[in-house]
């Protein structure tokens, strides 16, 4: 996982990233607790609820990491959108260069890792 270079960020951006990181830690802790409860309980309804909470916390943590700049969305839709932007002739050179760098940096994970795709 690539990390965000925070050297060029202002104090507000750094504060937002720090807050997002704190939320990620909290979600990871909640995920662990829900997982432990699901494993230890004999109540099937509580187990199902805790498994849902576990998945919810995982998804929320992933989204928070994306917002903090630690993960790039790598879905097929994102990849296609970036390809469309890169072919836009009206786009100025600096943004086009950034789009091309993103296309080069990410792979189309949705087709490569289809076994991990959410149903």
Buried (B, 14 or more C-beta within 10 A) or exposed (E): EEEBEEEEBEEEEEEBBEEBBEBBEBBEEBBEBBBEBBEEBEEEEEBEBBBEBBBBBBEBBBBBBBBBBBBEEBBEEBBEEBEEBBEEEEBEEEEBEBBBEBBEEBEBBBEEEEEEEEE
